[in-house]
Amino acid sequence: MFYGAFVLAKKGPLAKVWLAAHWDKKLTKAHVFETDVEATVDNIISPQVKMALRTSGHLLLGVVRIYSRKQKYLLNDLGEACAKIKLSFRPNIVDLPPESVMAKKEAITLPEIFHDFENAITDLGNYDNMEDQFVVNPSRLAEITIPEDKANSKENNLMDDFDFGGEFGGVMEDIDLQMDG
């Protein structure tokens, strides 16, 4: 018979798997976590002593039961962790003393401390009236403004600079854009 008694003995490398296959109730949580599933499957696939096909089938059943238990324990742990997280972030429930429910102004407001920046702002002088401020502008008024008569004329239409006729099937040719004045 192809049966390795020393492999399946109480202290053998596959003893916990054999226990899981035949006496599932006697399998403890410690036995489940002590078993390395990958190494156990490698021992079953390439055993030290020849084993019968039926014996390797029983051992594979034990591996499946151990793996299933590991997954159940993991699922239970994740459920408990999720429940604890949900309890800690419950809406409308504050676990603070009544005097600490409202934050102090100093705790949520940044102090108004202004530091020197790399580039200092140049001193533009002290201008008491508005006419002195307009002298600072180096541009002439005619260079930076559009005269009233050109702004309302059709000749200075901003859309004239663009040719939309070819791409849009001539739709823009029919539209007469005028500025409100």
Salt bridges, closest charged atoms under 4 A:
ASP24 OD1 - ARG69 NH2 3.51
GLU34 OE1 - LYS16 NZ 2.82
ASP95 OD1 - ARG90 NH2 3.70
GLU143 OE2 - ARG140 NH2 3.09
ASP176 OD2 - LYS154 NZ 3.50
